[in-house]
Amino acid sequence: GDSVTQTEGLVTLTEGLPVMLNCTYQSTYSPFLFWYVQHLNEAPKLLLKSFTDNKRPEHQGFHATLHKSSSSFHLQKSSAQLSDSALYYCAPTHTGYQNFYFGKGTSLTVIP
Amino acid sequence: EAAVTQSPRNKVTVTGGNVTLSCRQTNSHNYMYWYRQDTGHGLRLIHYSYGAGNLQIGDVPDGYKATRTTQEDFFLLLELASPSQTSLYFCASSEADWASYEQYFGPGTRLTVL
């Protein structure tokens, strides 16, 4: 079945340094990949999703590139901000399948 | 923007108690979902539905029932609550659009089973 592996546990970064959160997946089908972000005491919400035409999605300075050859969809940002501190979920799905399989999440803390 | 509401926002019950969590979405989405969120486990799907009267089993269904009474309303039922069901519960909804697949989450219900 489908599965996803994220950078585990807690990631602490100093403000201004680059962010990279790993996501690799296993899927029988060609998946769509999503990143969701959840700030403290809030609900998860969509951050990025992959495109069918291989364009690189970008939002709020974050971007991710779907690499089918390595089954990866890593989340990147050139310069971390304090407001980026949150829990990040990678979630694959595929056409004809209405469910996401959310990874265990990566907690990012950005310090001054 | 899609609106999903949940009630109650906080609930405390005792072991063996009967609990119903409610979710309403006002955007005519076909799909609705119940998740639980626990540290170290992330978001795990309990049940979901693709329309009124429909119910599908998720990944962690044991101890939970659900019912979709209308397009808008989806309920999660814990008939004999146990401490292991202490968690943060999220409801979500989405369109039946394979090209979109974005899920909109409610604010969550924190359940404590003593």
Interface residues (C-beta under 8 A of the other chain):
Chain A: F32 F34 E42 A43 P44 K45 L46 K49 T52 Y89 T93 T95 G96 Q98 N99 F100 F102 G103 K104 G105
Chain B: Y31 Y33 Y35 G40 H41 G42 L43 R44 L45 Y48 Y50 G58 F90 S94 A96 W98 A99 Y101 E102 Q103 Y104 F105 G106 P107 G108
